[in-house]
């Protein structure tokens, strides 16, 4: 365990923490956070996985030692995706799970994501309890009999089975799709390659080795994927799939090298699934209205949740949703697990291409079309009530919803203004039929807030 004095505090949220290695996160922080988490759990083993970052083994060692010190069995699955972690927790009847990952943050970061015994990211209520225990330095009792580490044999097998079960494998195999998978040296390649090969695809993988040596910045957004876009066209791929390091998010590229993006991932999955499995759909309040339009098209209810995966899954369960997710490229399928899942996204997209005999570009072009704009302004949390009141007054014709920040809905566009949980800033997100309209909505909102 490291003893270097840190110079900053990690960023802590209700689902876990993240920080810069050696600056705000080390083995000691990981150990103390793990101990705090254990005080909130029933007895039972804990699944531990990581996303491939170079600092992962160090943090895993500290977490393993903590689990054993407190008498727990550590079910060590080594490198595995976040959605795979959820499947393992559930299938192995574990009391919880710890995924070592900083998601799409740069390589100097790492983090810890916590799972409940149900195999999903812990709820906000449970997360607040962990934070409280961490801040007071709470420790579970030291065990008289130390725990142990048990290696999980083939941690990806059950997840693979579950994903294959939701698609027509034979139909996809018959098309022999040529696919480029950009795992970018994260956790996604191990299962990603197996899945695509099981679906009869001719697979080219970029960044298959999970060593955290990212070939490009890890968030799968257009400006980070210029080299990948070219590679798709160079090899003549039918589709390009791009994962973030822990493989819960998926961005898509069509065969012309066009970045479709992450918002289209969920919409494509919802469109395909509702054609044969109509039922309620859930997204968070900052996700594109494409999904809500599709729900209306198929005559099914659409529900919104506050931002955050745990919030989406809670509403999905409450409403009996057949599919849901977040616009950041995270499709959630109840038959696989209540975790954002890039593998679900890949399988459903290929299933749609096979079933409708259309290219991914054609499928995307058939969806409702909107543009999203984003901006931010410096503002303290205590200014938010006045800010929201001012915005509601200015946009009096809009329908206001304060479920999570302030969302203002117009007939064909919307604006969401939310305070950051970690910085003194307010973020504004707008969606409209055109980029100019979305940007104008954001700019108008900032102009109103600037007068506070």
C-alpha positions in Angstrom: 0.0 0.0 0.0 1.3 3.4 -0.9 2.3 6.0 1.8 3.1 9.0 -0.4 1.4 12.1 0.9 -1.4 13.2 -1.4 -1.9 16.9 -2.3 -5.6 16.8 -3.2 -8.8 15.1 -2.4 -10.4 12.5 -4.7 -13.7 13.4 -6.5 -16.4 11.5 -4.6 -19.9 10.8 -5.8 -22.7 8.5 -4.8 -21.5 5.8 -7.1 -17.8 5.8 -6.1 -14.7 8.0 -6.5 -12.0 9.0 -8.9 -8.8 10.9 -8.8 -5.3 11.4 -10.2 -2.9 8.6 -9.1 -0.3 10.0 -6.7 -2.1 13.3 -6.3 -5.6 12.5 -5.0 -5.8 8.7 -5.2 -3.5 5.9 -4.0 -3.7 2.5 -2.4 -4.5 4.0 1.1 -7.5 5.9 -0.2 -8.7 2.8 -2.1 -8.4 0.8 1.1 -10.2 3.3 3.3 -13.0 3.7 0.7 -13.3 -0.1 0.5 -13.5 -0.4 4.2 -16.3 2.2 4.4 -18.2 0.4 1.6 -17.9 -2.9 3.6 -19.6 -1.3 6.6 -22.8 -0.9 4.5 -22.9 -4.5 3.1 -24.2 -7.8 4.3 -21.9 -10.7 4.7 -20.7 -12.4 1.5 -18.0 -12.3 -1.2 -17.0 -9.2 -3.2 -16.3 -9.2 -6.9 -13.3 -7.1 -7.9 -12.5 -6.1 -11.5 -10.5 -3.4 -13.3 -10.5 -1.6 -16.7 -6.8 -2.1 -17.8 -5.2 1.2 -16.6 -1.6 0.8 -15.5 -2.5 1.8 -11.9 -5.2 -0.9 -11.7 -3.1 -3.7 -10.2 -1.8 -1.4 -7.4 -5.4 -0.4 -6.4 -6.6 -4.0 -6.8 -3.9 -5.2 -4.4 -4.9 -2.6 -1.8 -8.6 -3.5 -2.2 -7.8 -7.2 -1.9 -5.8 -6.8 1.2 -8.6 -4.8 2.8 -11.2 -7.4 1.9 -9.1 -10.2 3.4 -8.3 -8.2 6.5 -12.0 -8.0 7.2 -12.7 -11.6 6.4 -14.2 -11.3 3.0 -13.7 -13.5 0.0 -12.4 -11.5 -3.0 -13.7 -12.9 -6.3 -11.0 -11.5 -8.5 -12.0 -11.3 -12.2 -9.0 -9.1 -13.2 -9.7 -7.1 -16.4 -13.4 -7.0 -17.1 -15.9 -4.4 -18.3 -18.3 -2.6 -15.9 -21.4 -4.4 -17.3 -19.6 -7.7 -16.9 -18.9 -6.8 -13.3 -22.7 -6.4 -12.7 -23.3 -9.8 -14.3 -20.7 -11.5 -12.1 -22.0 -10.0 -8.9 -25.5 -11.3 -9.7 -24.4 -14.7 -11.0 -21.9 -15.4 -8.2 -24.3 -14.3 -5.5 -21.9 -11.8 -4.2 -22.7 -9.2 -1.6 -21.3 -6.4 -3.8 -18.7 -5.5 -6.4 -15.9 -3.1 -7.0 -14.9 -1.9 -10.4 -11.5 -0.1 -10.6 -12.0 2.4 -13.4 -12.0 6.1 -14.2 -14.3 5.5 -17.1 -13.5 8.0 -19.8 -11.1 10.2 -17.8 -7.5 10.6 -19.0 -4.8 8.0 -18.2 -3.4 9.7 -15.1 -6.8 9.1 -13.4 -8.3 5.9 -11.9 -11.3 5.3 -9.7 -13.6 3.0 -7.9 -17.2 2.2 -8.9 -19.4 0.4 -6.4 -22.1 -2.3 -7.1 -24.9 -3.6 -5.0 -25.7 -7.2 -4.5 -28.3 -6.9 -7.3 -25.5 -6.4 -9.8 -26.1 -2.8 -10.5 -24.4 0.5 -9.6 -25.4 1.4 -6.0 -28.2 3.8 -5.4 -27.8 7.4 -4.4 -29.0 6.6 -0.9 -26.5 3.8 -0.5 -23.8 5.9 -2.0 -24.4 8.7 0.5 -24.0 6.2 3.3 -20.7 5.0 2.0 -19.5 8.6 1.7 -20.5 9.3 5.3 -18.7 6.2 6.5 -15.6 7.1 4.5 -15.5 10.7 5.9 -15.7 9.5 9.5 -13.1 6.8 8.9 -15.5 4.0 9.7 -14.0 0.5 9.7 -15.7 -3.0 9.9 -14.4 -5.4 12.5 -11.0 -7.0 11.8 -11.8 -10.7 11.1 -10.3 -13.4 13.4 -10.1 -15.6 10.2 -8.7 -13.6 7.3 -10.5 -13.8 4.0 -9.0 -15.0 0.7 -8.7 -14.3 -3.0 -10.5 -16.6 -5.5 -9.9 -16.2 -9.2 -13.0 -16.2 -11.4 -12.6 -18.6 -14.2 -13.7 -17.1 -17.6 -15.4 -14.1 -16.2 -16.9 -13.1 -19.6 -18.7 -16.4 -20.4 -22.1 -15.7 -18.7 -22.2 -12.1 -20.0 -21.6 -13.4 -23.5 -24.5 -15.9 -23.2 -26.9 -13.3 -22.0 -26.1 -10.9 -24.8 -26.4 -13.5 -27.5 -29.8 -14.5 -26.1 -31.4 -11.2 -27.1 -30.5 -11.3 -30.8 -30.9 -13.6 -33.8 -27.4 -15.0 -34.0 -28.0 -17.0 -37.2 -29.3 -14.0 -39.1 -26.4 -11.9 -38.0 -23.9 -14.6 -38.8 -25.4 -15.0 -42.3 -24.5 -11.4 -43.1 -20.8 -11.8 -42.3 -20.4 -8.1 -41.3 -17.0 -6.6 -41.4 -16.6 -4.7 -38.1 -13.9 -2.5 -36.6 -13.8 -2.5 -32.8 -11.9 0.3 -31.1 -11.3 -0.9 -27.5 -8.5 1.7 -27.1 -6.5 -0.5 -24.6 -9.4 -0.6 -22.2 -11.4 -3.5 -20.8 -13.7 -4.1 -23.8 -11.7 -6.2 -26.2 -11.8 -9.5 -24.4 -15.5 -9.9 -24.5 -15.9 -7.6 -27.5 -13.9 -9.9 -29.8 -15.7 -13.0 -28.5 -19.1 -11.5 -29.0 -18.4 -10.3 -32.6 -16.8 -13.5 -33.6 -19.7 -15.5 -32.1 -21.9 -13.3 -34.4 -19.9 -14.3 -37.4 -18.2 -11.0 -38.0 -14.9 -10.3 -39.6 -13.3 -8.3 -36.8 -10.5 -5.8 -36.7 -9.6 -4.7 -33.2 -7.7 -1.5 -32.3 -6.2 -1.4 -28.8 -6.9 -5.0 -27.9 -4.3 -5.2 -25.1 -5.8 -3.9 -21.9 -2.8 -2.0 -20.7 -4.3 1.5 -20.4 -1.9 2.9 -23.1 -4.7 4.8 -24.8 -4.0 5.5 -28.5 -6.3 8.5 -28.2 -8.1 10.4 -25.4 -10.5 7.8 -23.9 -13.8 9.5 -24.2 -15.4 8.2 -27.5 -16.4 11.6 -28.9 -15.8 12.8 -32.5 -12.7 15.0 -31.8 -10.9 12.0 -30.2 -11.7 9.5 -32.9 -10.3 11.1 -36.1 -7.8 8.2 -36.7 -10.5 5.6 -36.0 -12.9 7.2 -38.5 -10.3 6.9 -41.2 -9.5 3.3 -40.3 -13.2 2.3 -40.7 -13.2 3.5 -44.4 -9.7 2.2 -45.1 -10.6 -1.4 -44.2 -14.1 -1.2 -45.7 -15.9 -2.0 -42.4 -19.7 -2.1 -42.4 -19.6 -0.4 -39.0 -17.2 0.9 -36.4 -17.8 0.4 -32.7 -15.9 2.6 -30.2 -15.8 1.8 -26.4 -14.7 3.8 -23.4 -12.1 2.1 -21.1 -14.7 0.3 -18.9 -16.8 -0.6 -21.9 -20.2 0.6 -20.6 -20.5 3.3 -23.4 -20.5 2.8 -27.1 -20.1 5.3 -30.0 -20.8 4.2 -33.6 -19.2 5.1 -37.0 -20.9 4.2 -40.3 -19.1 2.7 -43.3 -18.5 6.1 -44.8 -16.4 7.1 -41.8 -19.2 9.3 -40.4 -19.3 9.6 -36.6 -22.9 8.9 -35.6 -22.0 9.4 -32.0 -23.2 8.2 -28.6 -26.7 9.6 -28.6 -27.6 7.5 -31.6 -26.5 4.3 -29.8 -29.5 4.2 -27.5 -31.9 5.5 -30.1 -30.9 2.7 -32.6 -31.2 0.1 -29.9 -34.6 1.4 -28.8 -35.9 1.6 -32.4 -34.9 -2.0 -33.1 -36.1 -3.5 -29.8 -39.5 -1.8 -29.8 -40.4 -3.2 -33.2 -40.8 -6.6 -31.7 -40.9 -6.0 -28.0 -43.1 -3.0 -27.3 -43.1 -1.7 -23.7 -42.1 1.2 -21.6 -38.8 3.0 -22.2 -36.7 5.1 -19.7 -33.9 7.7 -20.4 -32.4 10.4 -18.2 -33.5 14.0 -18.5 -30.4 15.0 -20.6 -30.8 12.3 -23.2 -31.9 13.1 -26.8 -35.6 13.3 -27.4 -35.1 10.8 -30.3 -36.0 8.0 -27.9 -39.1 9.7 -26.6 -40.2 10.3 -30.3 -39.7 6.6 -31.0 -41.7 5.6 -28.0 -44.6 7.7 -29.2 -44.2 6.2 -32.7 -44.5 2.7 -31.3 -47.3 3.7 -28.9 -45.5 3.0 -25.7 -44.9 5.2 -22.6 -41.5 7.0 -22.1 -40.3 8.0 -18.7 -37.5 10.3 -17.6 -35.2 9.9 -14.6 -32.6 12.2 -13.1 -29.1 12.0 -14.6 -27.2 9.0 -13.4 -27.2 5.3 -14.2 -28.6 4.2 -10.8 -31.5 6.7 -11.3 -32.3 5.3 -14.8 -32.3 1.7 -13.6 -34.5 2.6 -10.6 -37.2 4.1 -12.9 -36.8 1.2 -15.4 -37.6 -1.3 -12.6 -40.5 0.7 -11.3 -42.0 1.1 -14.7 -41.2 -2.4 -16.0 -39.2 -0.9 -18.9 -38.2 -3.2 -21.8 -35.1 -1.1 -22.5 -33.6 2.1 -21.4 -30.3 4.0 -20.9 -28.5 7.2 -21.2 -27.5 9.3 -24.3 -23.8 8.9 -23.4 -23.9 5.7 -25.4 -25.2 3.5 -22.6 -27.9 1.1 -23.5 -29.4 -0.9 -20.6 -31.3 -4.2 -21.3 -33.1 -5.8 -18.4 -32.5 -9.4 -19.8 -28.8 -8.8 -19.6 -28.4 -6.6 -16.6 -29.3 -3.2 -15.2 -25.9 -1.7 -16.2 -25.0 0.4 -19.2 -23.6 -2.1 -21.7 -21.6 -1.5 -24.9 -21.9 -5.2 -25.8 -25.7 -4.9 -25.7 -25.4 -1.9 -28.0 -23.2 -3.7 -30.5 -25.4 -6.8 -30.6 -28.7 -4.9 -31.1 -27.2 -2.7 -33.8 -26.0 -5.7 -35.8 -29.3 -7.4 -35.2 -31.1 -4.4 -36.6 -28.8 -4.3 -39.7 -29.4 -7.9 -40.3 -33.2 -7.9 -39.8 -33.8 -4.8 -41.9 -31.0 -5.4 -44.4 -29.9 -1.8 -44.2 -26.6 -0.2 -43.4 -26.0 1.4 -40.1 -26.0 4.8 -41.8 -29.4 4.2 -43.3 -30.8 3.1 -40.0 -29.5 6.2 -38.3 -30.8 8.5 -41.1 -34.3 7.1 -40.6 -34.4 8.2 -37.0 -35.8 11.6 -35.8 -33.1 14.2 -36.2 -32.0 16.7 -33.6 -28.9 18.7 -32.7 -27.5 19.2 -29.2 -25.5 22.1 -27.9 -23.7 22.3 -24.5 -22.2 25.1 -22.5 -21.4 26.1 -18.9 -21.1 29.2 -16.6 -19.4 29.7 -13.3 -22.0 29.8 -10.5 -22.2 28.6 -6.9 -24.8 26.2 -5.7 -26.5 28.8 -3.5 -27.3 30.8 -6.7 -29.3 28.0 -8.3 -32.7 28.7 -6.9 -32.6 32.3 -8.1 -31.2 31.1 -11.4 -34.0 28.7 -12.0 -36.6 31.2 -11.0 -35.1 33.7 -13.5 -35.1 31.1 -16.3 -38.7 30.0 -15.7 -39.8 33.6 -15.8 -37.9 34.3 -19.1 -39.0 31.1 -20.8 -42.6 31.3 -19.4 -44.0 29.5 -22.4 -42.0 26.3 -21.6 -43.1 23.4 -19.4 -40.8 23.4 -16.3 -39.6 20.3 -14.5 -37.2 20.5 -11.5 -36.7 16.7 -11.1 -32.9 17.2 -11.7 -31.8 20.8 -12.1 -34.3 22.7 -14.3 -35.6 21.3 -17.6 -37.6 23.5 -19.9 -39.6 21.7 -22.6 -40.9 23.5 -25.7 -42.9 21.8 -28.5 -39.8 20.8 -30.5 -36.8 21.6 -28.3 -35.7 21.5 -24.6 -33.2 23.1 -22.3 -31.6 21.5 -19.2 -29.7 23.6 -16.7 -28.0 21.6 -13.8 -25.4 22.5 -11.2 -22.3 20.4 -11.1 -21.8 18.1 -8.1 -18.1 18.6 -8.1 -17.4 22.2 -9.4 -19.0 25.6 -8.9 -20.4 25.7 -12.4 -23.8 25.3 -14.0 -24.1 23.2 -17.2 -26.6 24.0 -19.9 -27.7 21.4 -22.5 -30.1 22.2 -25.3 -31.6 20.1 -28.1 -33.5 21.5 -31.1 -34.1 20.5 -34.8 -31.0 22.4 -35.8 -27.6 23.1 -34.3 -28.2 26.9 -34.6 -31.4 26.7 -32.7 -29.9 24.5 -29.9 -26.9 26.9 -29.6 -29.2 29.9 -29.5 -31.2 28.3 -26.7 -28.0 27.7 -24.7 -26.7 31.3 -25.4 -30.0 32.8 -24.3 -30.0 30.9 -21.1 -26.4 32.0 -20.4 -27.4 35.6 -21.1 -30.2 35.3 -18.5 -27.9 33.8 -15.9 -25.2 36.3 -16.5 -27.5 39.0 -15.2 -27.9 37.5 -11.7 
